[in-house]
């Protein structure tokens, strides 16, 4: 693990997923995600929208894709990092500055999203567990994030 302060360890109902965050690409998004993680915001939240060959989306406290955190939406930090297998990127509404707490993990290349969504990390371990997340729009009896921590905070 290169940088524990910028590494997330996510326990899902399908197993452990380790994420390398990229503050070099999206410093405000990474800082926001770390705040939410440290407040246990994501613990128990479901993967509400999971599309085969595309992505698994999570981060909505309502489990429907309609909610966010108590914090204001983020100004976009679009970057040139490609949306490929294992990429983590922020979900948003039509407004480019509407990302809040929802994010998705790409199952496969989704290069049509490049420079339109804020890439902030990548899966470095456990992509096989991401692949096992139950599919659906909406997902019936969805998988969820059991817990997520910043690796530097692990005791």
Secondary structure, DSSP 8 states (H G I E B T S, - for coil): ---GGGEEEEEETTEEEEEEE-TTT-HHHHHHHHHHHHTTTTTT-BEEEEETTTEEEE--TTSSS----SS--B-----S----TTEEEE---SSTT-B-S-EEEESS--GGGTTTS-EEEEEEE-HHHHHTS--EET-TT--BEEEEEEGGG--
